[in-house]
Amino acid sequence: MRLCINLCLAMCLATIAHLKADVIDPPWQPLITKSSFPDWSMEGESNADFRLQGNMITGQPIGNNPKNAFLCSPSEYRNFELRFSFRINPASLNSGVQFRSEVTENNIVAGPQLEMDVQSPQDMSFFMRHLADKLVRLSDNPWRLTLWPAGGVYGEALETGWIYPGVAGGDKTVFATAGERLTRPDSWNDLRLLARGPHVQTWLNGEPRADYQHGPTDKPGKICLQVHGGNYENPADYAVIWRELEIRVLE
């Protein structure tokens, strides 16, 4: 009798675990498809050229404009997991993916940004690599330089400046050292983001990057792809490519 009860209990627990796994791990879905692409909107203070080609989206600046451009989702997401590969040409170009973000009345995109900067050491000046970070540490300005920030989270148009490493924790030096080791400036990089409640985690090329709790940004918001503004000599020579953007919405 006791054996029968134990077997029934084990079966019930296994069933509950299976059902729980189904809830936690829903299937991956393409974030953008050919049919949904027209519903994504151009936001920000400048324009960029976004093209969908198969499972890749290419973003390029239009002209010389210091303001950022964004392609934003029609839907809002709070608890979700996002994964994709990206490549930036040249490696010095800045980019990122907004999440839990809003578009203000002034058409400014504000919210956390998953950083995609790859910053090839060969493209850095001596000042950038060795002196800039030390000098900005003398200031209380939250918009401090962070080297090799891919996988970090920045507060785009927020008062936080860097969220991680920054106001929500993390050591900038340790983060930069790991980022230099993990980043592939001249190849594809893989990023993964998990946002559940105030807890946010990121991975770069399969290894952990950010891991923090931040209540103020725990709210539904848009996902936006960024093309950073700049004074480009020839905008056609600059491109950000996102490949296999996939999402699964969590409970």
C-alpha positions as CSV (number, residue, x, y, z in Angstrom):
1,M,0.0,0.0,0.0
2,R,2.8,2.4,1.0
3,L,4.6,1.5,-2.2
4,C,1.5,2.3,-4.3
5,I,1.1,5.7,-2.5
6,N,4.8,6.5,-3.1
7,L,4.4,5.6,-6.8
8,C,1.3,7.8,-7.2
9,L,3.0,10.7,-5.4
10,A,6.1,10.4,-7.7
11,M,3.9,10.3,-10.8
12,C,2.0,13.4,-9.6
13,L,5.2,15.3,-8.9
14,A,6.6,14.3,-12.3
15,T,3.4,15.6,-14.0
16,I,3.5,18.9,-12.1
17,A,7.2,19.3,-13.0
18,H,6.3,18.6,-16.6
19,L,3.5,21.1,-16.6
20,K,5.7,23.7,-14.9
21,A,8.4,23.2,-17.6
22,D,5.8,23.8,-20.2
23,V,4.8,27.1,-18.6
24,I,8.4,28.3,-18.1
25,D,9.6,27.3,-21.5
26,P,7.1,28.2,-24.2
27,P,8.2,27.7,-27.8
28,W,10.5,30.2,-29.5
29,Q,8.8,32.5,-32.1
30,P,10.3,34.9,-34.7
31,L,10.3,38.4,-33.3
32,I,9.8,39.8,-36.8
33,T,8.3,38.1,-39.8
34,K,7.6,39.2,-43.3
35,S,3.9,39.8,-42.5
36,S,4.6,41.7,-39.2
37,F,7.5,43.8,-40.5
38,P,5.3,46.6,-41.9
39,D,3.7,47.0,-38.4
40,W,7.0,48.0,-36.8
41,S,7.5,51.7,-36.6
42,M,10.4,54.1,-37.2
43,E,10.9,56.1,-34.0
44,G,13.6,58.4,-32.5
45,E,14.9,61.7,-33.6
46,S,16.3,60.7,-37.0
47,N,15.7,58.1,-39.6
48,A,17.5,54.9,-40.7
49,D,17.1,52.3,-43.4
50,F,15.9,49.0,-42.0
51,R,15.6,46.0,-44.4
52,L,14.2,42.5,-43.7
53,Q,16.0,39.8,-45.8
54,G,15.0,36.3,-44.8
55,N,16.0,35.8,-41.1
56,M,18.1,39.0,-41.0
57,I,17.4,42.6,-40.5
58,T,20.0,45.2,-41.6
59,G,20.0,48.7,-40.3
60,Q,22.0,51.6,-41.8
61,P,22.1,55.3,-41.1
62,I,20.7,57.8,-43.5
63,G,22.9,60.8,-44.0
64,N,24.9,62.4,-41.2
65,N,22.7,62.8,-38.1
66,P,23.9,62.8,-34.5
67,K,20.5,61.5,-33.3
68,N,19.5,57.9,-32.8
69,A,17.0,56.0,-34.9
70,F,14.9,53.0,-33.8
71,L,12.7,50.4,-35.3
72,C,10.1,49.6,-32.7
73,S,7.7,46.7,-32.1
74,P,3.9,47.2,-32.3
75,S,3.5,45.1,-29.1
76,E,4.8,45.6,-25.6
77,Y,6.6,42.9,-23.6
78,R,7.4,42.6,-19.9
79,N,8.3,39.0,-19.1
80,F,10.1,37.4,-22.0
81,E,13.3,35.8,-23.3
82,L,15.0,37.2,-26.4
83,R,17.9,35.7,-28.4
84,F,19.7,36.7,-31.6
85,S,23.0,37.0,-33.4
86,F,24.5,40.3,-34.5
87,R,27.3,41.7,-36.6
88,I,28.4,45.3,-36.8
89,N,30.4,46.9,-39.6
90,P,32.7,48.6,-38.8
91,A,33.2,47.3,-35.3
92,S,33.4,50.9,-34.0
93,L,29.7,51.5,-34.7
94,N,27.4,51.6,-31.7
95,S,24.1,49.8,-31.5
96,G,21.7,48.0,-29.2
97,V,18.3,46.6,-28.6
98,Q,15.8,48.5,-26.5
99,F,13.4,46.5,-24.2
100,R,10.6,47.6,-21.9
101,S,10.9,50.9,-23.6
102,E,8.4,53.7,-24.4
103,V,8.2,56.4,-27.1
104,T,7.7,59.8,-25.5
105,E,5.6,62.7,-26.9
106,N,8.9,64.1,-28.3
107,N,9.5,60.8,-30.2
108,I,12.3,59.9,-27.9
109,V,12.8,56.2,-27.2
110,A,13.4,55.8,-23.5
111,G,14.1,52.6,-21.5
112,P,16.7,49.9,-20.9
113,Q,19.0,49.1,-23.8
114,L,20.9,45.8,-24.3
115,E,24.2,46.9,-25.6
116,M,25.8,45.5,-28.7
117,D,29.0,47.5,-28.9
118,V,32.0,45.3,-29.9
119,Q,34.8,47.9,-29.9
120,S,37.7,46.3,-31.7
121,P,41.0,47.2,-29.8
122,Q,42.6,47.8,-33.2
123,D,40.2,50.7,-33.8
124,M,40.7,52.3,-30.4
125,S,43.0,55.2,-29.8
126,F,45.4,55.1,-26.9
127,F,43.3,57.6,-25.1
128,M,40.1,55.5,-25.5
129,R,41.8,52.3,-24.4
130,H,43.9,53.4,-21.5
131,L,42.9,56.9,-20.3
132,A,39.3,57.8,-20.9
133,D,37.7,55.4,-18.4
134,K,40.1,56.6,-15.7
135,L,39.4,60.2,-16.3
136,V,35.6,59.9,-16.3
137,R,35.8,58.0,-13.0
138,L,36.7,61.4,-11.5
139,S,33.2,62.6,-12.2
140,D,29.9,61.7,-10.7
141,N,28.3,61.8,-14.2
142,P,26.3,58.5,-14.6
143,W,27.0,58.5,-18.4
144,R,30.5,57.1,-17.8
145,L,32.4,55.4,-20.6
146,T,32.2,51.6,-20.4
147,L,34.7,49.5,-22.4
148,W,33.6,46.3,-24.1
149,P,30.0,46.7,-22.9
150,A,28.2,44.1,-25.1
151,G,25.7,42.3,-22.9
152,G,25.5,45.3,-20.5
153,V,22.3,47.4,-20.1
154,Y,22.2,51.1,-20.5
155,G,19.3,53.4,-19.6
156,E,18.6,55.1,-22.9
157,A,17.1,58.6,-22.3
158,L,16.8,57.6,-18.6
159,E,18.4,59.3,-15.6
160,T,20.1,56.1,-14.6
161,G,22.9,56.2,-17.1
162,W,24.4,52.6,-17.0
163,I,22.0,50.2,-15.3
164,Y,24.5,47.2,-15.4
165,P,27.3,47.7,-14.7
166,G,26.0,50.8,-13.0
167,V,23.1,51.7,-10.7
168,A,21.9,48.1,-10.3
169,G,25.3,46.6,-9.6
170,G,28.3,45.2,-11.4
171,D,32.0,46.1,-11.4
172,K,32.9,48.1,-14.6
173,T,36.5,46.8,-14.6
174,V,35.6,43.2,-14.2
175,F,32.8,43.6,-16.8
176,A,35.1,45.2,-19.3
177,T,37.8,42.5,-18.8
178,A,35.3,39.7,-19.5
179,G,33.8,41.6,-22.4
180,E,37.2,41.9,-24.1
181,R,37.7,38.2,-23.8
182,L,34.1,37.3,-25.1
183,T,33.6,39.8,-27.8
184,R,34.2,38.9,-31.5
185,P,34.7,42.3,-33.2
186,D,34.9,40.9,-36.8
187,S,32.4,38.1,-36.6
188,W,28.9,37.1,-35.4
189,N,28.1,37.5,-31.7
190,D,25.2,35.8,-29.9
191,L,23.2,37.7,-27.3
192,R,20.4,36.4,-25.0
193,L,18.2,38.4,-22.7
194,L,15.9,37.1,-19.9
195,A,13.6,39.6,-18.3
196,R,11.2,38.3,-15.6
197,G,9.9,40.9,-13.1
198,P,12.7,43.1,-11.8
199,H,15.2,40.4,-12.5
200,V,17.2,40.8,-15.8
201,Q,20.0,38.5,-17.1
202,T,22.0,38.6,-20.2
203,W,24.5,36.2,-22.0
204,L,27.1,37.0,-24.6
205,N,28.3,34.1,-26.7
206,G,27.0,31.7,-24.2
207,E,28.5,33.2,-21.1
208,P,26.8,35.3,-18.4
209,R,27.1,39.1,-18.6
210,A,24.5,41.1,-16.7
211,D,22.5,39.8,-13.7
212,Y,20.6,42.4,-11.7
213,Q,17.3,43.5,-10.1
214,H,15.9,46.9,-11.0
215,G,12.3,47.7,-10.0
216,P,11.9,51.0,-11.8
217,T,12.2,49.4,-15.3
218,D,10.0,46.4,-14.5
219,K,7.1,47.3,-16.7
220,P,5.7,46.4,-20.2
221,G,7.4,48.2,-23.1
222,K,8.4,48.0,-26.7
223,I,11.4,46.2,-28.2
224,C,13.4,48.5,-30.6
225,L,16.4,48.0,-32.8
226,Q,18.8,50.9,-32.7
227,V,21.0,52.5,-35.4
228,H,23.1,55.0,-33.5
229,G,23.4,58.5,-34.8
230,G,26.8,59.9,-35.9
231,N,28.6,62.1,-38.4
232,Y,29.3,59.4,-40.9
233,E,31.6,60.2,-43.9
234,N,29.8,57.6,-46.0
235,P,26.7,56.2,-44.3
236,A,26.5,53.3,-46.8
237,D,29.7,51.9,-45.3
238,Y,28.0,51.4,-41.9
239,A,25.6,48.5,-41.0
240,V,24.1,46.6,-38.1
241,I,22.8,43.2,-38.9
242,W,20.5,41.2,-36.6
243,R,20.1,37.5,-37.4
244,E,17.5,35.0,-36.1
245,L,15.7,37.4,-33.7
246,E,13.5,35.1,-31.6
247,I,11.3,35.6,-28.6
248,R,9.3,33.6,-26.1
249,V,6.8,35.4,-23.9
250,L,6.8,34.2,-20.3
251,E,4.0,34.2,-17.7
